[in-house]
Amino acid sequence: MGSTISMPFPARETASRLAEADAGEPPAPVSADAEARRLACAVARGDEVAFRELYDRYHERLFRLAAVLCRGDETLAHEVVQSAMLTAARKLKPVESEAHLWNWLARVARQHLAKIWRHQQRTPTLVELAELPEAAAPEKADSVLEENLNAALLELETDDRHAVEWFYFDGLSHKDIAERQGATPKAVSSRLERARAKLRLLLNRSLRHES
């Protein structure tokens, strides 16, 4: 695709929408599979707007998956997501369905994480990548991992959970969160640090139980 695509990290940008039908009639509903096929084909052609739409649609879900695979290491999770999206910008091919597109992104994320671990000479002890199926029902494995993260988030105190979701999923700054919570940015930083530590503990516990 070349170097013309600019990555929308970390802010999210509004995705382009389909044009409305003629004669003022509401547009016919478009299936998720058809949307995925359109999006993948456009990204494969080098369409920057389509790539931004791909990012908007999938980066939060991909981050949730990466956060579990990285056992709560949010810095590593962000690196995995960014690498996966850059790979999509360069190598994404036409897909058959929405599930096909998601499975491709999830597989690329796993591959990037495996490369990082090999480079750092680290061995994942709780989540073995080889145990996460790529061909046989990968969406089921991904769903279980996301459920683990969601369950862990629900065990956080309300303010801690909101801080995590606003910071990592909505891209708000410490200052923005502080204004919402009536706190100081320093207090938000401490809250996030505490929440991350508890998330890592909860994720390790739940993944160990399932392994």
N, C-alpha and C positions, 0 to 999 in steps of 0.2 A: 504493500500500500504506500510505501514511501514514508517521508517524515512530515507530511502535511497535516496529519491528524494531531490536534492538541488534546492532551489528556485533561479531563475536567476534575482533577483531584485538588482539594478534597471536596470542593463545593459541587452541589448538584445543579444541573441546568435543566430548564424546561424542554421536554422532548417535543418534536414536531408531531402534529396529528394528521390523520387522513383527511382529505378534502371532503366536504359534504356533498351529497348527491344533488343532481340537478333538480329543477322545478320545486325547490324548497322542501322536498321530502326528506325525512330523517334518513341517515345512511343505514344501509343494511348491516346487521351485526356481523362482525368479522371474528372468525374463530381464533382461538389462541394459537392453533397450529398454523393457520394462514398468516397470522401476524409474525410468528417466529420465522416462517419461510421468507416473508418479505424483508424482515429485518436482517436476517443472515445474508441474503443475496445482496442487499444494499451495502452492508459492511464489507462484503467480499469485493464489491466494485470500488471501494475506497470512499464511500459516502460518509463524510464527517458527521453530518446531522444524524445519520442512522447509528453511527458509533456512539454518539452521545446518548441517544435513546437506549441503546443496548446497556450502556453504563447505568443510566437512570433506573432501568427496569431490574437489573440483576446485581448491582454491587452490594446492596444491603443483604440480600439472601446469600450471596457468595461470601460476604464477610462473616455472617453467622456460621456458615459451614467451616470457614477457615479458622474462626475463633475456637471451635471445638477441636478441630484437627491439631491446632497449635496449643491446645490445653490452656486456653485463657491468655496466651501471650499475644496481646493486641497489636504490638509493634510488628511481630512476625506475621500476624494475620493480615494486616494492612499491606505488608510487602508481598504476600502471596496473592492478594486480590489485585494489586496493581500489576504484578507480573502476568497474571492470568488475563487481565484486560488488554495489556499490551500485546500479548500473544494473539488474542482475538482480533485486534486491529490489523495484525499482519497475516494471520493464517486461517481465520474463520472461513469455512466453506458453506455452501448451501446445505440446509438441514431439512428433514422430513416433518418434524413436529416440534412443539414447544419442549416436550420431554427430551428430544434429541439435542436441542440447543442447550438446555440446562445441564444435561449429562456431559456434554462436551466441555462446557465451562468448568464443571466440578472436577472432571478428570484432569484438565489442564492445571487447575489449582493444586490437586494432589501431586501432580508431576513436579510442579515448581517447588512445593514443600519438600518433596523427596530430594530434589537437587540441593536445596539449602541445607538439609540435614546431612547429606553426604559431604557437602563442602565444609560444614562445621564439624564433621566427624561425630555427629550425634546420632544416637539410636532411639527412636520413639519407643518408649516402654509401655505406654498405655494404649496407644492407638497405632496398631501396625497397619501401614498403608496397604500392604499386600492383602490384609483381611477385609478391606473395603472393596466390594465387587465393582467392576467397571462395566462388565457386559451383562451380568445377571442381576437384574433389578437394582441398579445403582441408586435409583430414586428412593428406594426403601431405606437403604443405608443412610443416604443423606437426610432423609426425613427423621430417622432415629437420632442422628447427631443434632439436628436443629431442635428436636424435642428436648434433648438433654440441655441445650443452652437455654431454651425457653423456661424449662423447669428450674434451672439454676437462677435465672433472672428473677423468677417469682419468689425465690427464697430470700432475696435481698430486701432490705428495708425500702419503703416506698421512695424516699428521697434519693437513696443510693441507686435504685433501679432507674428512676427517671434521669439521673445524671448520666448513667452509662448509656441509656438509649439516646438521649439528646446529643451526647458527645460523639459516640461511635456510629450511630445509625443516622442521625439528623445533621451531623457536622457542625453543631453549635460550639462556640468557644467557651472557655472557662468563664469569661466575663458575661456572656449571654446567659449561661446557666445560673451564675450567681445572681443576676437580676431576676430571673424567674423564681429562684428559691429564697430570695431575700438574704443572701449570704455574700461572703467575699470570694474573689477568685481563688485565694489561698485555701479557703475552706473547701471549695469545690475540688481543688487539686487533691486535698487530703481525702475527701469523700471518694473520689475516683480511685485513688490508690487503695483504700480500704476495700472498695467494691471489687476491684480487680483481684485482690488477694483472696477474697471469699469465693469469687467465681472460679478461680483456678482450683481451689480446694474442692468445691462442689463438683466441678467437671471431672477432676481426677477421681473422685469418689464414685461418681455415677458410671464413668467409663470403665473403671476397674471392676465394678459390680457386673457389667455386661460382658466383659472379656472372658 
